[in-house]
Amino acid sequence: MRHNNMMPREKLLKFGAQSLADHELLAIFLRTGIKGIPVLTLSQMLLNDFGSLYHMINASHQVFCQKKGLGTTKYTQLQAVIELSKRYLKFKMTENNVLTSPTLTHHYLASQLANKDREVFLVIFLDNQNHVICSEEMFVGTYNCVEVHPREIVRKALKCNAAAIILAHNHPSGVAEPSQADRKVTQQIEEACNLLDIRILDHFVIGKGEYVSFAERGWI
């Protein structure tokens, strides 16, 4: 019972950040409430107004600042926190063998792609030890499609001396289920890479809170 009665900072220090509910994490970020509304109550009200933490994070500057207890300062602070998390995950990716860190790989890709309002095709280039050399958003499309050129991916792989690659793209609709076009372009990239002994380890399709791995499906 003591666990439930703890304030968010105390709970975080004792049990870790993962033990906090969304409104408790948000309360730590907000730090204080507003007149007549304690911070925990305010954070829950804001989540109810936005619909979720995801929608709050992705709200425009104008919409964000219309809510009680928020404003430009909070908006810029939140955007900075998001960017810090992206850079942290990108750094962690370069330190790990991606085959032994599938969760980290997914978190990194989700941080880069899940919030995009257009389809973006990203490629991670790896050495022969499956360590990250670099990653690049190679193609940007519309809300529901992106034109991918396999030769450009192969050219970049050769330029950075990559032995393997991981493909990823987002579905702005939020539904991660791959289309037939997704499967076809993956096959085309695989055929181009096979000619030069470049391995494709996986193709991730990133939705909102979900993803599909081609390798897990047995398609690669």
C-alpha positions in Angstrom: 0.0 0.0 0.0 2.9 2.3 0.7 3.9 2.0 -3.0 0.6 3.6 -4.0 0.8 6.4 -1.5 4.3 7.6 -2.6 4.8 10.9 -4.4 6.2 10.4 -8.0 9.8 11.5 -7.2 10.0 9.2 -4.2 8.5 6.3 -6.1 10.9 6.8 -9.0 13.9 6.8 -6.7 12.8 3.6 -4.9 11.4 1.6 -7.8 12.7 3.2 -11.0 11.1 5.4 -13.6 9.3 2.4 -15.2 7.2 2.0 -12.1 5.4 5.4 -12.7 2.1 5.8 -14.4 1.9 8.3 -17.3 0.3 11.0 -15.1 3.1 10.6 -12.5 5.8 11.0 -15.0 4.1 14.1 -16.3 3.8 15.4 -12.8 7.5 15.2 -12.4 8.0 17.1 -15.6 5.4 19.8 -14.7 6.9 20.1 -11.2 4.0 22.2 -9.8 0.3 22.5 -10.2 -1.7 25.7 -10.6 -3.9 27.6 -8.3 -6.3 25.2 -6.6 -5.1 22.2 -8.6 -2.3 20.0 -7.3 0.3 18.8 -9.8 -0.9 15.1 -9.9 -4.5 16.2 -10.5 -3.4 18.7 -13.2 -1.3 16.0 -15.0 -4.2 13.6 -15.1 -6.5 16.4 -16.3 -4.0 17.2 -19.1 -3.8 13.6 -20.2 -7.6 13.4 -20.3 -7.8 16.6 -22.4 -5.2 15.4 -24.9 -6.4 11.8 -24.9 -3.0 10.3 -24.1 0.7 11.1 -23.4 1.4 10.3 -27.1 -1.1 12.9 -28.3 0.3 15.5 -25.8 3.8 14.9 -27.0 2.8 15.3 -30.6 0.5 18.3 -30.1 1.3 21.5 -32.0 2.8 24.5 -30.2 -0.5 26.3 -30.5 -2.7 23.4 -29.2 -0.2 22.7 -26.4 -0.1 26.2 -25.1 -3.9 26.5 -25.0 -4.1 24.0 -22.0 -4.0 25.2 -18.4 -0.6 24.9 -16.8 1.2 24.7 -20.0 2.9 27.3 -22.3 5.8 28.0 -24.5 8.4 27.2 -21.8 6.9 23.8 -21.1 6.6 23.1 -24.8 10.3 23.8 -25.5 11.3 21.8 -22.4 9.3 18.8 -23.6 10.7 19.0 -27.1 14.2 19.1 -25.7 13.5 16.0 -23.5 12.2 14.2 -26.6 15.3 15.1 -28.6 17.6 14.1 -25.7 15.9 10.6 -25.6 16.3 10.2 -29.4 20.0 11.1 -29.2 20.5 8.8 -26.2 19.0 5.9 -28.0 21.0 6.6 -31.1 24.2 6.6 -29.0 23.2 3.3 -27.3 22.6 1.8 -30.7 26.2 2.4 -31.7 27.5 0.6 -28.6 25.5 -2.6 -29.0 25.4 -5.6 -31.3 21.9 -5.1 -32.8 21.2 -8.8 -32.9 21.6 -9.1 -29.1 19.5 -5.9 -28.5 16.3 -6.2 -30.4 14.3 -4.2 -27.9 16.8 -1.3 -28.1 16.6 -1.4 -31.9 12.8 -1.2 -31.8 12.8 1.6 -29.2 15.4 3.5 -31.4 13.3 3.1 -34.5 10.1 4.0 -32.8 11.7 7.2 -31.4 12.8 8.2 -34.9 9.7 7.2 -36.9 6.5 6.8 -34.8 5.7 10.5 -34.7 6.2 11.3 -38.4 3.2 12.5 -40.3 4.6 11.2 -43.6 6.0 7.8 -44.5 9.8 7.8 -43.9 12.1 5.0 -45.0 15.1 4.6 -42.7 18.1 2.3 -43.1 20.6 1.3 -40.4 24.0 0.3 -41.8 26.1 -2.2 -39.9 29.6 -3.7 -39.9 30.4 -7.4 -40.0 30.1 -7.6 -36.2 26.5 -6.2 -36.4 27.5 -2.9 -34.8 25.9 0.3 -36.2 28.0 2.4 -38.6 25.3 4.9 -39.2 21.6 5.3 -39.8 19.9 7.5 -42.4 16.4 8.6 -43.4 16.8 7.8 -47.0 13.3 8.4 -48.5 10.4 10.6 -47.5 6.9 10.1 -49.0 3.3 11.1 -48.4 0.8 10.0 -45.7 0.4 6.5 -47.1 3.3 5.7 -49.4 7.0 6.3 -50.0 9.0 5.7 -53.1 12.1 3.6 -52.3 15.1 3.1 -54.7 17.1 -0.1 -53.9 20.1 1.1 -55.8 20.4 4.2 -53.6 20.4 1.9 -50.5 23.1 -0.3 -52.0 25.2 2.7 -53.0 25.1 4.0 -49.5 25.9 0.6 -48.1 29.0 0.4 -50.3 30.1 3.9 -49.4 30.1 3.2 -45.7 31.5 -0.4 -46.1 28.4 -2.0 -44.5 28.1 -5.8 -44.3 24.5 -5.7 -43.3 21.5 -3.4 -43.1 18.2 -3.1 -41.2 15.3 -1.5 -43.0 12.5 0.4 -41.3 9.6 2.7 -42.2 6.6 4.1 -40.5 2.8 3.9 -41.1 1.4 7.3 -40.0 -2.0 5.7 -39.8 -0.7 3.9 -36.7 -1.4 0.4 -38.0 1.9 -1.4 -38.5 0.6 -4.3 -40.6 2.8 -4.4 -43.8 1.2 -4.0 -47.2 1.9 -6.1 -50.3 3.9 -3.1 -51.5 6.1 -3.2 -48.3 6.8 -6.9 -49.0 7.6 -6.3 -52.7 10.0 -3.5 -52.1 11.8 -5.5 -49.3 12.2 -8.3 -51.9 13.6 -5.9 -54.4 16.1 -4.5 -51.9 17.1 -8.0 -50.8 17.8 -9.0 -54.5 19.9 -5.9 -55.0 21.9 -6.5 -51.8 22.4 -10.2 -52.4 24.4 -9.4 -55.6 27.0 -7.6 -53.3 26.9 -9.9 -50.3 25.1 -7.4 -48.1 22.7 -9.0 -45.6 19.3 -7.7 -44.7 18.8 -8.5 -41.0 15.2 -7.2 -40.7 12.6 -4.8 -41.9 10.5 -3.1 -39.2 7.2 -1.4 -39.9 6.5 1.1 -37.1 3.0 2.1 -36.1 1.7 3.9 -33.0 2.5 1.7 -30.1 3.0 -1.3 -32.3 5.5 -2.7 -34.8 5.9 -5.6 -37.2 9.3 -7.4 -37.8 9.7 -9.1 -41.1 12.3 -11.4 -39.5 9.9 -12.4 -36.8 7.3 -13.2 -39.4 9.8 -15.4 -41.3 9.8 -13.1 -44.3 13.5 -12.5 -44.2 
